[in-house]
Amino acid sequence: MCGRFAIIDEVSKIAELFSIDDILAGYHSSYNIPPGVNVPAIVKNEGRRSLATFRWGLIPSWAKDPKIGYRMINARSETIQEKASFRGPFKTRRCIIPASGFFEWEKKEGKKEPVYIYMSDREPFGLAGIYEKWISPAGEEIYSCSIITVGANELIMPIHDRMPVIIEKNSADLWLSTESSIERDVAPLMKPFPPERMAFHHVSRAVNSPKNNSPECIEPVG
């Protein structure tokens, strides 16, 4: 599961890293992003990459209540093509959610200790996502997204058995393009990221509350 992440890198850096053509919406740096808020997401339309914002927690087009999104923050790679809520978006509405790091909680002596996980070179990276459009009875449009997860790699496994799928910049076109073959191009990207290119450290329990959003949330402790 991926239930919190951070994006502290500037929009300009994300735009350069992922060769974004159009910035449709910016974002404020955040050290503690919880479900239910708007997050930056990269999409591709008519050959151009755009940076938009989607609500984190996918709301299926057929949903009666948008609150269902809080139960849809993650989509498992193993079953994404079987679930009615995720099958359609996975085929034609894939996105990349930029991140600086993400959080998991390690069980130690009956307690859960928060851990911040990131690239060993401290560079931003992309989380594999899918998105959907929901229209309310009043006609309001909400675009929302889920982060795709896979079994954890050897680094993260002692902390948690799942991790988000990470899309490298040279695989971004395959992931974003609706012309990519699911079996040949897309499915092979849904794998654990190489553990030797990642790092982690324990952080303050301040991150447990989504009300806390400061550098303290990602600073090492212990």
N, C-alpha and C positions, 0 to 999 in steps of 0.2 A: 504494500500500500504506500502511496505517496500522499500525505495529508497536509503537508506544509512545505513551502519552499521560499527562496529569497531571490530577488533580482535587484542588485545594487549597481550594476554596470550602466553606464550612460546609454541613452537611446542611440547616439551616434556610433558607439562601439558595436552595438548589436546590429545596426544597419550596415556597417562595414563588414562585420563577420559573416552575415548571411546575405550579403549583396541585395539588400532591400531597395526596391525602386521607389515605392510610395509609402510615406508614413501617414496613415489615415488617422492614427490616434497615438499620442505619446503616453508616457506613464511616469509615475513618481517612484523613485527607488524605495524598495520595501525589504525589511529584514525579516519579516514574518508574515507571509501571505497565507491566509486561511481560505477554505472553501467558501463560496458564495459571493466573492468579490470579483471585480473585473481584473483580468490579467492580460498582458500583452500576448499576441499570437501572430505568427507569420502564416500567410496564406498565399496561394498563387492563382491568379485569374488572368486569362488571355495573355499568358506568357510573362506577366509581371508579378513580382513578389511585393506584397503589401504587409505593413505592420498595422494590425487592428487590435481591438480589445474584445474579449469574450468573458462572460460570467463563468467562473470555475464551478462546474457541476452541471453536467449535460442534462438539458430538459428535452425529452423526446417530443417530436412534433405533435404526437397524439395525446400528450399529457393534459390532464384536467387542471393540475395544480403545479405551478413552477417549483414548489418546495421539494418536489421529487428530485431535483437536481442535487440536493445535499447527499443523496444516496448514490449519486452517479459521478463522483469526482474521479474515479479510476475505472479503467476498462482492462480486464485481463487479456493479455495477448493470446492465450491459449483458447479462449472462448469468444473472442470479439466477433468472429464471423457467424456465431450461432445465436447471439443475443439480439432480439428484435430492436432493442434501443440503440445498439451500436453498429449493427450490420450495415445499414444504409450509409451512415456517416463515414464508416471505415472505407467503403468503396469509393466514395466521391468527395468527401469533405474532411480531408486530413490537414492538420496544421502542425506547426512547431512552436512550442511555448518556450521562450528564452528564460534561462535561469542562471544564477550565479552559484547556487547550491540548494540542497534540499535536506529535510530533517527526517530522522527516524528516532524511535524510542527503544533503547536497549533495556531489557529486563535484568536487573541486578539486585540480588538479595531482597526480592519481593517488591522492588520499586522500579519505576521506569525512568531511565536517565536519557535526556535528549542528546542527540548526536547530530552534528552538522557535517554533511558530506559534499564534496566538491571535487573539481579537477585538480590534480597535483600541481599544475602550472597556474592555477587560480584564474584561468580564462573562463568566460561565460560559455554556456553550451545550450543545446536545444533538447527539450523534452518532447517526445512523440505524442501528438494529440489528435483528437477528432472533434468536429464541431457540428452544431445543428441550429436551425432557426425555429423558434416557437412563437406562435402568434396568440395573444391572449384574446378572450371574448370581446374585449374593447378595441382590439386591433393593434395593440402594442407588440412590437417585434423585439424579441430577446435572442441574441446569439449567445450560445453557451458551449462549453467544451469539457472534455474529460482527458486525463493523462493516462496513457497506456503503460501498464506495468508488466514485468517479466520476472522470472525467478532470479534471485539475487546472485551476484558474482561472489568469488571467494573472499573479497574484502568485506562486503556488507553482510554476508550470510550469518556471522556471529551476532550481528545486531538485529537483523530482520530478514525474513525469508523472501521478501519481494523488493524490487527496485523499479524506478521508472525506466522506460526505454529511452535511450539517448541517441539522437540523430546527429551524426557528424556533418559538418558543412558541405563536404563533398558528396554526401548522400541526400542532401536536402531536395534536389530536383526530383529524384526518384520517389521520395516520400510525398512531396506536395503535388506532383503531377497526376491528373486524373487519367492520363494515358498510360501510366505505369501498370504493368501486369502485377496483380496481387500476389500470385504464386511465385513468379520469377523475380520481381523487383522489390516488392514491398515486404512480404512475409520474412525474407531473410534478414531484414533490418531489425526485426523485433527479437533481439538477443541481449544477453547481459553485456554490459560495457566492460572492456578490459580492466581488471582490477589494478594493474600496475600503473594505470594512468589516473587513478583516483586517490583521494586521501580523506581523512575525517578527524574530528576531535569532539570531545564532549563540550557541551555548552550549558549555560545557566538555565534553570527551570523557568526563567522569565518567559521563555519562548512558549511555554505551556498555555499562556493566555494570549489570544489574538489581539488583546488590547495593547500589548507591549510590542512596539515596533521601533527598535533602536539598535545601534551597533552591539549593544550588550547581548542581543539574541544570537549573535554568531561568534562572539569572542570565546576563546578557549578557557576552560576552567579545569581545576584538578591537576 
